[in-house]
Amino acid sequence: MNAVFSKELTNLFSEIVRENKTEPEWAEIEADDWFQRDNIIGGFDATENEFTFSIFVDEIEYWLQISLKDIAKYMSGEIIFADIRKAE
């Protein structure tokens, strides 16, 4: 399913970009709950080499996996949608 990025997620992506870390640097501090917001919990997963997030919309949990490269593309306006899936 495609979903438009929320302001909450956009702010989180801005924070990730401001950290100015490489994928190997994120992997060193891997934590699946590094970021905790009202409707989003997640962090960098070194096995997947991507950020993984649980996003809650109307009390339904969805999962998002996104690479550091795609976060940069989103921030530059190249990407406007995310592929999310309902949590299993």
URPE-V867147 format. One record per pair of residues at least 4 apart in sequence whose ideal C-beta (glycine too) atoms are under 6 Angstrom apart, sorted by sequence separation. I is the first residue (numbers start at 1). J is the second residue. D is the distance in Angstrom with one decimal. If there is no record, write none. Layout:
BEGIN
((I;J;D) (I;J;D))
END
This chain:
BEGIN
((5;9;4.9) (21;25;3.9) (66;70;5.0) (5;10;5.5) (21;26;5.2) (36;41;5.3) (56;61;5.6) (66;71;5.9) (73;78;4.0) (74;79;4.5) (73;79;4.5) (35;42;5.5) (44;51;5.4) (45;52;4.8) (54;61;5.4) (55;62;4.8) (33;41;5.7) (35;43;5.9) (34;43;3.3) (55;64;5.7) (33;43;5.9) (42;52;5.4) (32;43;5.0) (42;53;3.3) (53;64;4.6) (31;43;4.5) (40;53;5.5) (41;54;5.0) (52;65;5.2) (30;44;5.4) (40;55;5.3) (50;65;4.8) (51;66;5.3) (30;46;4.4) (50;66;6.0) (39;56;4.7) (50;67;4.9) (26;44;4.0) (64;82;5.6) (27;46;3.9) (64;84;4.9) (62;84;4.4) (63;85;5.5) (12;35;5.6) (62;86;5.8) (63;87;5.4) (23;49;6.0) (61;87;3.9) (8;37;5.5) (8;39;5.9) (8;40;5.9) (23;68;5.5) (16;71;5.8) (13;71;5.0) (17;75;5.7) (13;75;5.9) (5;82;5.9) (2;81;4.4) (3;82;5.4) (3;84;4.9) (1;84;5.7))
END
